[in-house]
Amino acid sequence: MSMDSENIKKQWLLQNEIICICKAIPRKRFMEVIKSGVFSVQEVNRLVGSGKGECRGERCAQRIEALIKEYQHAVGKKEG
């Protein structure tokens, strides 16, 4: 496998990583909402549909918060 196909595979796996296990919502869906400027877990949950499964957000809330912080750090925004 070439380096390019290896990078493509890693990117695909990362984008399709399941963040909300109860609702099987992948990372790419969360990132779409976060990139649009939504920086609260509650609002992300409302727009994406997470936090309404069996665990009521117990499993995904910290992961969503980490995605928000990761994105804000990447674009140089301060938490607000």
Backbone bond lengths (Angstrom), bond angles and torsions (degrees), N, CA, C in turn:
res aa  C-N    CA-C-N  psi(-1)  N-CA   C-N-CA  omega(-1)  CA-C   N-CA-C  phi
1 M - - - 1.450 - - 1.526 108.47 -
2 S 1.303 116.81 132.67 1.458 120.11 179.76 1.524 110.30 -75.98
3 M 1.315 115.71 165.70 1.451 121.54 179.21 1.524 111.36 -59.97
4 D 1.336 116.17 -39.82 1.464 119.79 -179.25 1.521 111.06 -63.12
5 S 1.311 117.35 -45.31 1.465 119.42 -179.55 1.525 110.66 -68.59
6 E 1.307 117.28 -30.19 1.462 120.97 176.47 1.527 110.18 -67.53
7 N 1.331 117.27 -42.33 1.469 121.33 177.17 1.517 111.51 -65.26
8 I 1.322 116.39 -40.29 1.469 120.81 177.95 1.524 109.77 -61.76
9 K 1.308 116.47 -43.46 1.470 121.57 179.38 1.535 110.25 -61.81
10 K 1.338 117.05 -45.73 1.467 120.94 179.89 1.526 110.97 -62.47
11 Q 1.345 116.87 -43.42 1.463 120.87 178.53 1.524 111.59 -62.04
12 W 1.326 116.17 -43.35 1.461 120.48 179.63 1.526 110.19 -62.03
13 L 1.324 116.39 -45.99 1.463 120.49 179.73 1.527 111.26 -62.27
14 L 1.326 116.84 -41.35 1.456 120.93 179.41 1.528 111.11 -64.38
15 Q 1.326 117.34 -47.44 1.465 121.29 -179.24 1.523 112.23 -62.92
16 N 1.309 116.36 -33.30 1.461 120.13 -175.41 1.526 113.47 -98.64
17 E 1.333 116.33 8.44 1.461 120.58 174.82 1.524 108.21 -60.14
18 I 1.311 116.48 131.64 1.466 120.70 -179.94 1.528 108.99 -79.47
19 I 1.320 115.83 120.48 1.462 122.28 178.62 1.528 109.63 -93.44
20 C 1.327 116.92 -47.16 1.470 122.02 176.81 1.527 107.31 -98.55
21 I 1.310 115.46 103.83 1.460 121.25 -176.30 1.530 111.37 -67.93
22 C 1.328 117.10 -42.02 1.471 120.87 -177.12 1.530 112.49 -59.64
23 K 1.326 116.27 -40.90 1.464 121.15 -176.67 1.529 112.78 -105.26
24 A 1.339 116.73 2.10 1.471 123.35 179.55 1.530 112.18 53.55
25 I 1.338 115.78 48.58 1.464 121.04 -179.05 1.530 108.12 -97.18
26 P 1.346 116.42 124.75 1.463 119.77 -177.12 1.531 113.59 -81.37
27 R 1.306 114.53 161.01 1.464 123.58 178.64 1.530 112.25 -51.24
28 K 1.332 117.63 -41.82 1.468 119.71 -175.90 1.525 112.13 -59.96
29 R 1.315 118.61 -33.16 1.471 121.27 178.56 1.529 110.65 -68.29
30 F 1.336 116.12 -41.64 1.461 120.11 177.30 1.521 110.48 -63.90
31 M 1.331 116.69 -42.13 1.456 120.68 -177.60 1.527 111.92 -66.13
32 E 1.319 117.79 -33.46 1.471 120.51 176.14 1.524 110.35 -58.47
33 V 1.324 115.79 -45.05 1.467 121.20 -177.77 1.525 110.61 -71.10
34 I 1.332 116.69 -43.70 1.459 120.59 -179.66 1.529 110.34 -63.30
35 K 1.324 117.22 -42.40 1.469 120.79 179.74 1.529 111.98 -65.10
36 S 1.323 117.27 -21.07 1.467 120.13 178.04 1.531 111.44 -79.70
37 G 1.346 117.04 -5.11 1.459 120.82 176.20 1.511 115.56 108.26
38 V 1.307 118.10 13.49 1.469 121.63 178.97 1.523 108.07 -92.90
39 F 1.345 116.36 117.97 1.462 119.98 -174.00 1.527 114.49 -121.92
40 S 1.326 119.00 18.76 1.468 119.78 174.05 1.525 108.26 -118.29
41 V 1.314 115.08 140.96 1.466 120.80 -179.29 1.527 110.23 -58.41
42 Q 1.321 117.31 -40.83 1.458 121.29 -177.99 1.527 111.29 -62.41
43 E 1.320 116.12 -44.22 1.466 119.91 -179.17 1.532 110.68 -70.15
44 V 1.326 117.02 -39.15 1.465 120.16 175.82 1.525 108.92 -59.76
45 N 1.329 116.93 -46.36 1.472 120.91 178.43 1.522 111.13 -56.90
46 R 1.319 116.36 -44.78 1.464 120.71 -178.01 1.530 110.89 -61.65
47 L 1.325 116.44 -43.60 1.458 120.41 -176.11 1.529 113.94 -78.04
48 V 1.329 116.18 -33.17 1.465 120.52 -176.45 1.530 111.90 -90.74
49 G 1.323 116.49 -29.80 1.457 120.14 -178.18 1.521 113.67 99.40
50 S 1.309 115.84 6.47 1.465 120.16 177.57 1.525 109.24 -81.40
51 G 1.329 116.26 169.62 1.453 120.82 179.14 1.514 114.07 79.81
52 K 1.337 116.85 4.48 1.465 121.06 -178.29 1.522 112.43 -117.14
53 G 1.318 115.40 9.28 1.462 119.65 -178.90 1.509 111.39 -87.26
54 E 1.291 114.74 -164.12 1.460 122.27 -176.84 1.532 112.66 -57.26
55 C 1.331 117.58 -37.19 1.469 120.46 -175.76 1.522 113.26 -89.15
56 R 1.335 117.63 -6.92 1.466 122.46 -179.99 1.530 112.48 58.19
57 G 1.329 116.88 35.44 1.456 121.62 176.60 1.512 115.40 88.72
58 E 1.324 117.34 0.32 1.469 119.98 -179.20 1.529 112.05 -59.96
59 R 1.320 117.18 -37.22 1.468 120.58 -176.92 1.522 113.32 -85.48
60 C 1.315 117.91 -32.65 1.465 119.07 -171.77 1.525 114.92 -101.77
61 A 1.308 119.35 -17.29 1.469 120.95 -175.09 1.527 112.10 -56.65
62 Q 1.320 117.54 -45.49 1.466 120.41 -179.82 1.524 111.24 -67.12
63 R 1.308 117.03 -35.08 1.461 120.51 179.19 1.530 110.43 -69.34
64 I 1.329 116.60 -38.61 1.469 120.89 177.45 1.527 109.81 -65.47
65 E 1.316 115.93 -44.69 1.460 120.85 177.99 1.532 110.73 -58.66
66 A 1.324 116.70 -41.00 1.470 121.01 178.52 1.529 110.88 -65.61
67 L 1.328 118.10 -38.69 1.467 121.13 177.50 1.523 110.89 -63.63
68 I 1.327 116.67 -41.49 1.463 121.29 178.82 1.524 109.88 -61.62
69 K 1.327 116.67 -49.30 1.468 121.03 -179.40 1.523 111.11 -63.44
70 E 1.314 116.73 -41.58 1.464 121.59 178.83 1.530 110.41 -60.43
71 Y 1.322 116.64 -43.82 1.458 120.67 179.70 1.527 110.85 -66.72
72 Q 1.326 116.55 -46.42 1.464 120.32 -179.65 1.525 110.54 -60.23
73 H 1.315 116.91 -40.69 1.461 120.70 178.21 1.528 110.44 -64.81
74 A 1.303 116.48 -41.85 1.470 121.63 -178.04 1.532 111.82 -63.90
75 V 1.318 117.01 -35.06 1.463 119.76 -178.66 1.528 112.78 -98.51
76 G 1.327 115.53 1.42 1.460 120.19 175.58 1.504 115.11 77.22
77 K 1.324 117.24 24.01 1.464 120.48 178.44 1.517 109.78 -92.93
78 K 1.300 115.61 145.32 1.453 120.25 175.92 1.519 108.99 -89.36
79 E 1.327 114.68 148.58 1.465 118.96 177.55 1.517 109.06 -65.58
80 G 1.322 114.19 143.09 1.452 116.86 -177.89 1.436 114.58 -138.74
